[in-house]
Amino acid sequence: MINENVILIVHLLLALGLIGVVLLQRSEGGGLGIGGGGANSGRPPATAMSKVTWILGAAFVVTSITLTIVSAQKSAGVSVLDRLSASPPALNQNDGVTTPDVNDLLPPAEGDNAPLVPTVD
């Protein structure tokens, strides 16, 4: 099975190529009713750039659908709630990072004389 990252890289390259090809094309002038005149009737002849645009666009749609299918297969049978209830990965014991105590994260209780200003350890 093809890796999702490979499809994503191809998808991004197609997007960049599509942007470049569209920007390189000559403006037809009919989009906003500016220029071009009314003498043209029918479709303009297909140029090499327009063919490349269609090919890149079709490939972009195919990779989009492929990415959707691959991500749906990866998450099949897994609920979002199941992923939330899963325990976090264990911390590496060699990096010196300790997990904070939950009681340290709560505000002080009434009657506690703890200072309200944080201190630097």
URZI-V900496 format. One record per pair of residues at least 6 apart in sequence whose ideal C-beta (glycine too) atoms are under 8 Angstrom apart, sorted by the first residue. I is the first residue (numbers start at 1). J is the second residue. Records with the same first field share a line. If there is no record, write none. Layout:
I = J, J
This chain:
2 = 70
4 = 67, 70, 71, 74
7 = 63, 66, 67, 70
8 = 67
10 = 63
11 = 60, 63, 64, 67
14 = 56, 59, 60, 63
15 = 60
17 = 56
18 = 53, 56, 57, 60
21 = 49, 52, 53, 56
22 = 53
24 = 49
25 = 49, 50, 53
28 = 36, 44
29 = 35, 36
30 = 36, 40
91 = 97, 98, 99
108 = 114, 116
